[in-house]
Amino acid sequence: MTEQIKAVRGTRDIIPGEIHKWQYVESTARSIFEKFGFGEIRTPMFEYTELFVKGTGEVTDIVEKQMYTFTDKSGRSLTLRPEGTPPIVRSYLENNLFADLPVCKLYYISPMFRYERPQAGRYRQHLQLGAEIIGTASPTADAELMSMYLHFTSKLNIESVTLQLNSVGCEECRSGYIDALKAYASENFDSLCETCRDRFDRNPLRMLDCKQEGCREVFARGPRILDYLCGNCREHFDSVTGFLDRLELPYQINPFLVRGLDYYTRTVFEVAAEGLGAQDVIAGGGRYDNLVEQLGGKPTPALGFGSGVDRIIEAMEAQNVRFPDPPGIEVYLASVGDRGISRTLEISYLLRRKGISAEIGLESRSLRSQMKTADKLGAKYVIMIGDDEIDKGVVALRNMGDGQQETIDVQMVASTLEDKLRIS
């Protein structure tokens, strides 16, 4: 017996009984994002590796540990997309998306690939939705982006959502903070984990992102970046919080929030949802005012966020949010005999062209067996056709709700069902 091939570890199938949840989240995102003026963009699933090394950062976990990188037949290094922002910035520059409007607003719903330990809500291939605003330094854009995501979670009926906010400043003021942070960390070096010791010289801000409880306690007593912001960064941050206050959107200032990517400047934020335990973050993002220039463009301010759809759905399930019912079959056509199968094919094609969802029994089975199938599919009506109905030019129509059955002229099937389904 041939050994069964299974899905790769860290991936999974989303089957018909579950896919409606993903479709609901995706359609809600598209509806809301487009109402905020964002247009959808779809970038390739793989890019030149250099894009992520330069854009995401050489000393990030994504580049050092998590990327799926391979060499193609021409000897070029390619990487499956681990995150959404660098490809969008690359596309923004390559396709001159800045030519028509000074501010470009884009959203995406795309699979991402990261080689990391699979766990609840975290897969090596996962679907991510996100949005980017490229071309403005206005703090209004920061507030708009966060308000859009909070509106999105509200539309999904996710409750107890927490917005955490911080500023990582600019290169000017961040250097002073990094000096203070390293001086403090050196005094407590023996108390830090091995990862933080490695980050001390290579990427000191990432020490604040450590999940080890001992390190978190150490840095909770350390210097705070908000105390080192320059005048412009302080003004920007105060404007962002002021706009959020005007919109009456609650938030928490987390002075140790830095996110895990090198390109962030000024505003950074995360959104957490109740019911997910310790790993409760469902979205994160911030400003990346230098990234466009780093990837070959002119100095262009920008900001964005990413949100895992798996995590969103897990939050909804944990909070017992009701999903819309998956689309069902309105009419099932059951046949008896070869002539009946041919006629059901004709009638089902007519009904589908009229916008009525219909299913037929594709194999010759007993009428009883076909009725059981219709019931499992949740069909509202069943059309039954055998030799007798064909000879008389009629069909038998049964209402699966009340069991009532009637005989209808075959020429009137479509109009009769349209009327009945409209009323129901």
C-alpha positions in Angstrom: 0.0 0.0 0.0 1.4 3.4 -1.0 2.2 5.7 1.9 -0.2 8.6 2.2 1.3 12.0 1.6 0.2 14.6 4.1 0.4 18.4 4.2 3.8 19.9 5.1 4.3 20.6 8.8 3.2 24.1 9.6 0.6 24.2 6.8 -3.0 23.2 6.7 -6.0 22.8 4.4 -8.9 25.1 4.9 -11.8 22.9 3.8 -15.3 23.8 2.6 -16.9 23.5 6.0 -14.5 26.2 7.4 -13.6 28.4 4.4 -16.7 30.6 4.8 -15.0 32.1 7.9 -12.0 33.2 5.9 -14.2 34.5 3.1 -16.2 36.5 5.7 -13.2 38.1 7.2 -11.7 38.9 3.8 -14.9 40.4 2.4 -15.3 42.5 5.5 -11.8 43.8 5.1 -12.2 44.6 1.5 -15.5 46.5 2.1 -14.1 48.6 5.0 -10.6 49.3 3.5 -12.1 50.4 0.2 -14.5 52.7 2.1 -11.4 54.3 3.6 -10.0 54.9 0.1 -7.6 52.0 -0.1 -7.1 50.0 -3.4 -6.1 46.3 -3.5 -2.6 45.3 -4.6 -1.3 41.8 -5.3 2.4 41.3 -5.4 4.3 38.1 -6.5 4.6 35.3 -4.0 8.4 35.3 -4.3 10.9 38.2 -4.7 14.6 38.6 -4.9 16.1 37.8 -1.5 17.9 41.2 -1.5 14.5 42.9 -1.1 13.9 41.5 2.3 17.5 41.7 3.5 17.6 45.4 2.7 14.0 46.1 3.5 13.2 44.0 6.6 16.7 44.1 8.1 19.7 41.8 8.2 19.5 41.2 12.0 15.8 40.6 12.3 14.5 37.1 13.1 12.7 37.0 9.8 15.9 37.4 7.7 18.2 35.4 10.0 15.9 32.5 10.8 12.5 32.4 9.1 12.8 33.0 5.4 12.2 30.3 2.8 15.1 31.1 0.4 16.1 29.1 -2.7 18.2 29.4 -5.8 16.4 29.3 -9.1 17.8 27.6 -12.3 19.5 30.8 -13.3 21.4 31.0 -10.0 19.4 33.9 -8.5 18.5 33.9 -4.8 14.7 34.1 -4.4 12.6 34.1 -1.2 9.0 33.3 -0.6 7.3 36.4 0.8 7.6 36.5 4.6 5.9 39.9 5.0 3.9 42.3 3.0 5.6 45.8 3.2 8.8 45.5 1.2 7.1 44.0 -1.8 4.5 46.7 -1.8 7.2 49.4 -1.6 9.1 47.7 -4.4 5.9 47.7 -6.5 5.1 51.3 -5.6 8.5 52.4 -7.0 8.6 50.0 -10.0 5.1 50.9 -11.2 5.3 54.6 -10.5 2.3 54.5 -8.2 3.2 57.9 -6.9 2.6 59.5 -10.3 -1.2 60.0 -10.1 -1.8 61.0 -6.4 0.6 62.4 -3.8 -0.6 59.8 -1.3 -1.0 56.2 -2.3 -3.2 54.0 -0.1 -3.0 50.2 -0.7 -4.3 47.1 1.0 -3.5 43.4 0.5 -4.7 39.9 1.4 -1.9 37.5 0.7 -0.2 34.3 2.0 3.0 34.8 3.9 5.7 32.1 4.5 7.9 31.9 7.6 9.9 28.9 8.9 9.0 29.1 12.6 7.8 26.7 15.2 4.1 25.9 14.5 1.8 26.7 17.3 -1.8 27.9 17.9 -2.6 30.6 15.4 0.9 30.5 13.8 1.6 28.6 10.7 4.5 28.4 8.3 2.1 29.5 5.6 -0.5 31.9 6.8 -2.9 34.4 5.3 -2.2 38.1 6.2 -4.2 41.2 5.5 -2.7 44.6 5.7 -2.7 48.2 4.5 -0.1 50.8 3.6 -0.2 54.6 3.3 2.8 55.9 1.3 3.5 59.6 0.7 2.5 61.5 3.9 4.2 62.3 7.2 1.0 63.6 8.7 0.0 62.2 12.1 -3.5 62.2 10.8 -2.6 59.2 8.6 -1.4 57.3 11.7 -4.7 57.9 13.4 -6.7 57.0 10.3 -4.8 53.7 9.8 -5.4 52.7 13.4 -9.0 53.8 13.4 -9.6 51.8 10.2 -8.3 48.6 11.8 -10.4 49.2 15.0 -13.4 49.8 12.9 -12.7 46.5 11.1 -12.5 44.5 14.3 -15.7 46.2 15.5 -17.5 45.1 12.3 -16.3 41.5 13.0 -17.9 41.9 16.5 -14.5 41.2 18.2 -14.8 42.6 21.7 -12.2 43.6 24.3 -9.7 44.9 21.8 -6.7 46.8 23.1 -4.6 49.3 21.1 -1.0 49.6 22.4 1.0 52.6 21.1 4.5 53.9 21.3 7.1 55.9 19.4 10.6 54.7 18.5 11.6 58.2 17.3 13.8 59.0 14.4 17.5 58.3 13.8 18.4 61.6 15.5 16.7 61.0 18.9 16.9 57.2 18.8 20.7 57.2 18.9 20.7 58.9 22.3 18.2 56.4 23.6 20.2 53.5 22.3 23.2 54.8 24.2 21.2 55.0 27.4 19.7 51.6 26.8 23.0 49.9 26.3 24.5 51.6 29.3 21.6 50.3 31.4 21.8 46.8 29.8 25.5 46.5 30.4 24.9 47.1 34.1 22.4 44.2 34.1 24.1 42.1 31.5 24.3 39.0 33.7 20.6 39.0 34.1 19.8 39.0 30.4 19.1 36.0 28.3 21.4 34.8 25.6 19.3 36.3 22.8 19.4 39.7 24.4 23.1 39.5 24.9 23.5 38.7 21.2 21.2 41.7 20.4 23.1 44.1 22.6 25.5 45.1 19.9 23.7 44.0 16.7 20.2 45.4 17.3 19.8 46.8 20.9 16.2 48.0 20.5 15.2 44.4 19.9 16.1 43.6 23.5 12.9 45.4 24.5 11.0 42.9 22.4 12.2 39.9 24.4 9.5 37.6 25.7 11.6 36.2 28.6 10.0 37.3 31.8 13.4 38.0 33.5 14.4 40.3 30.7 11.1 42.0 30.7 11.4 42.8 34.4 14.9 44.2 33.8 13.9 46.5 31.0 10.7 47.6 32.8 13.0 49.5 35.2 15.2 50.9 32.4 15.1 54.1 30.4 12.1 54.8 28.2 12.4 56.0 24.7 9.5 58.5 25.1 11.8 60.4 27.4 14.4 60.8 24.6 12.2 61.9 21.7 13.3 65.0 19.9 10.9 67.9 19.5 9.5 66.9 16.1 9.0 63.2 17.2 7.3 64.3 20.4 5.0 66.7 18.5 4.1 63.9 16.1 3.4 61.4 18.9 1.3 63.9 20.8 -0.7 64.7 17.6 -1.4 61.0 17.0 -2.7 60.5 20.5 -4.7 63.7 20.3 -6.4 62.5 17.1 -7.2 59.2 18.7 -8.7 61.1 21.7 -10.9 63.2 19.3 -12.1 59.9 17.7 -12.8 58.6 21.2 -10.7 55.5 20.5 -9.1 54.1 23.7 -5.4 53.2 23.7 -2.6 52.3 26.0 0.9 53.8 25.8 3.5 51.0 26.0 7.0 52.5 26.2 8.6 49.2 25.5 6.8 48.4 22.3 9.3 48.4 19.4 8.0 45.7 17.0 10.4 43.3 15.4 11.4 45.0 12.2 14.3 47.4 11.5 12.4 49.8 9.3 10.1 51.3 11.9 10.3 55.0 12.8 8.2 57.1 15.1 4.7 55.5 15.6 4.5 51.8 16.3 1.4 50.0 17.5 -0.1 46.6 18.2 -3.7 45.4 18.6 -4.5 42.6 21.0 -7.8 40.7 21.5 -9.1 39.0 24.6 -9.4 35.2 24.6 -6.1 34.3 23.0 -4.0 33.8 26.1 -0.4 35.2 26.1 -0.1 35.3 22.3 -3.0 37.8 22.0 -1.7 40.2 19.3 -3.8 40.1 16.1 -2.2 43.1 14.3 0.9 45.3 14.4 2.4 48.1 12.4 3.8 51.6 12.4 5.7 54.2 10.4 8.6 53.4 8.1 9.6 56.8 6.8 13.0 55.7 5.5 12.1 52.5 3.8 11.2 53.9 0.4 14.6 55.6 0.1 16.4 52.5 1.3 14.8 50.6 -1.6 15.9 53.1 -4.2 13.2 55.8 -4.1 13.2 59.4 -3.1 12.7 60.2 0.6 9.0 59.3 1.2 7.2 58.9 4.5 5.0 55.9 4.9 3.2 53.7 7.3 1.3 50.4 7.4 0.1 47.4 9.4 -0.2 43.6 9.0 -2.8 41.3 10.6 -2.9 37.5 10.5 -6.3 36.2 9.4 -5.8 32.9 11.4 -5.4 35.0 14.5 -8.4 37.1 13.8 -10.6 34.0 13.3 -9.2 32.4 16.5 -10.1 35.5 18.4 -13.6 35.4 17.0 -14.0 31.8 17.9 -12.6 32.3 21.4 -15.2 35.1 21.9 -18.0 32.9 20.5 -18.6 35.4 17.7 -21.2 34.1 15.3 -20.1 33.8 11.7 -22.6 34.2 8.9 -23.9 30.8 7.7 -22.0 29.4 4.7 -23.9 29.7 1.4 -26.2 26.7 0.9 -27.9 24.9 -1.9 -31.4 26.3 -2.6 -32.6 23.5 -4.9 -31.6 19.8 -5.2 -32.6 17.9 -8.3 -33.2 14.2 -7.8 -33.6 11.9 -10.7 -34.8 8.4 -11.3 -33.4 6.6 -14.4 -31.1 7.8 -17.3 -33.8 10.1 -18.8 -34.2 11.8 -15.4 -30.5 12.5 -15.1 -30.5 14.2 -18.5 -33.5 16.3 -17.6 -32.0 17.4 -14.2 -28.9 18.5 -16.0 -30.9 20.7 -18.3 -33.1 22.2 -15.6 -30.2 22.8 -13.2 -28.3 24.7 -15.9 -31.4 26.9 -16.4 -31.8 27.6 -12.7 -28.1 28.5 -12.2 -28.3 31.0 -15.1 -31.2 32.5 -13.2 -29.0 32.9 -10.1 -30.5 30.0 -8.2 -28.0 27.7 -6.5 -28.7 24.1 -7.6 -27.2 20.7 -7.1 -27.9 17.4 -9.0 -27.3 13.8 -8.3 -24.5 13.0 -10.7 -24.8 9.2 -10.2 -27.8 6.9 -10.4 -28.9 6.3 -6.8 -32.1 5.5 -5.1 -34.5 8.4 -4.6 -34.3 7.9 -0.8 -30.5 8.2 -0.9 -30.7 11.4 -2.9 -33.2 12.9 -0.5 -30.8 12.3 2.3 -28.1 14.1 0.4 -30.5 17.0 -0.2 -31.1 17.2 3.5 -27.4 17.2 4.4 -26.8 20.0 1.9 -29.6 22.0 3.5 -31.6 22.3 0.3 -34.8 24.3 0.6 -36.5 22.6 -2.3 -36.1 19.3 -4.1 -37.2 18.7 -7.7 -37.9 15.0 -8.4 -37.9 13.8 -12.0 -38.5 10.3 -13.3 -39.9 8.7 -16.5 -43.5 9.5 -15.6 -42.8 13.2 -15.0 -40.8 13.5 -18.3 -43.7 11.9 -20.2 -46.2 14.4 -18.7 -43.9 17.4 -19.0 -43.9 18.1 -15.3 -41.7 17.9 -12.2 -42.5 17.1 -8.6 -41.4 19.9 -6.2 -41.1 19.3 -2.5 -40.6 22.0 0.2 -38.0 20.6 2.5 -39.2 22.8 5.3 -42.8 21.7 5.6 -42.8 18.6 3.5 -45.5 19.9 1.1 -45.2 18.6 -2.5 -46.7 19.8 -5.7 -46.6 19.1 -9.4 -45.4 21.9 -11.7 -45.2 22.3 -15.5 -41.5 21.9 -16.5 -41.7 25.3 -18.3 -42.7 27.0 -15.0 -40.0 25.6 -12.8 -37.7 28.6 -12.9 -40.3 31.3 -12.4 -42.0 29.3 -9.6 -38.8 28.8 -7.7 -37.9 32.5 -8.1 -41.2 33.5 -6.5 -40.9 31.0 -3.7 -37.3 31.8 -2.9 -38.0 35.5 -3.0 -40.8 35.1 -0.4 -38.7 32.8 1.9 
